[in-house]
Amino acid sequence: MLDVNRLRLLRELSHRGTIAAVAKALAFTPSAVSQQLSTLEREAGVPLLTRTGRRVTLTPAGVNLVEHTEAVLEHLARAEAELARARTGPAGPVRIGSYPTAARALIPAALAALART
């Protein structure tokens, strides 16, 4: 399976254009970025980058993988947001309409139960 962190590096390379720019943006060394991208190529089983001297460009397979990476990262971000909402539970004001006699009898117990959840 492809590593998500390496996929992020490939996406950053497609946006920033150079390994040095990716390294600077993500606080890595250029060597570390290059090594991670080489590992990603081995995991993918196809060349993702064309190296010409110090220049690096994405191959068609690399461009295709970046497109899929964008979708994967978007899905992961949505999943993380949904999990964060699940951790915090329901939030916001609660409005209760009731007759005064029912409110005195039922509301205190209902609020106590709500506070426990």
N, C-alpha and C positions, 0 to 999 in steps of 0.2 A: 504494500500500500504506500502511496506517495505521502511524504511528510508535509503537513500543513505549513509548518514554519519555512520549509524550503520553497514551497509554492508561493508563499508571501514574498520571498526574496526574488523569485522569478517575476512576479507581478511588479514589484518595485523596480526591477531592472527594465521592464517594458515601459514603465512610466518615466523613469529618471534617465535612462539611456546609457549610463556607465556604471561599472562595478564600484568605482570610487565614490560616485554620488550615492549609491545604495548604502555603501559602508558608512559614509558620513551621516546620512539620514537616520540610520538605525544603530549608530554607535558600535559598529563592528570594524574589524580591520578589512581592507580589501582582500587580503589573503583568505580570511575566514569566509567571506562571501563567495569568493571563487571556489573554495573547497566545497562549500555547501551546494553550490550550483552544479559542480561536477558530480557530487553524490546524487543529486536529483536526476541528472542525466542517466546515471547508472540505474537508478530505480525505475526510470521511465523506459529504459531499454532502447531509446532513440536519441539522436542528437537534438538538443534543444537550442543550442547556441552555435554560431559560426564565429570562430576566433580568427581574426586577421591582425597579426601583430598585437597591439594593445587594444584594438577595437573588438567589441563583441556585439553581434546582432542576433536576433531570434530567428531560428529556422521556422518554416511553416508549422512544424509540429510544436515548436515553442510558442508561437502565436496562438495556435489552437488550445494549447494547455493553459495559457494565460486567460483565454476567454472562459474556459471551464473553471479556472481558479476564481475568477471574479464571482461566478455564480455560487461556488462552494463557500467562499468567504461571506457572501451576502446571507446565505442560509445559516451559516454558523453565527453570524451577528444576530439574526432574528431569533435563533434558538437560545442564545445567551440572554437576550432581552426578555424572552418568555420565561426563562428560568428565574431571572431576577424578579420578575413580577410574581412568580409563584412563591418565591422565598418571602416576599414582603406581604403577600396575602392581600385581601381586599382592603382598600383604604378610601378615605373620604368621609364626608359628613353623612350622618344617618338622620332622616326626618321621619318622625312618627306622628301620625294623626290618630287621635283617640278621644273618646268621651272621658271627662274628668274622673268619673268613678272607676272606669276600666283602667285608666292610666295609673291611678294610685295602687291598684291591685296587681297589675301585670308588668308595668314598665320597669320597676326596680329589679325584678327577677330576670327579665329579658336583657337588660343592660349588663347585669352581672354575668349572665351566660355568654353574651357577646364579648365581654372583656376576657373571658377565659379562652376563647378560640383564637 
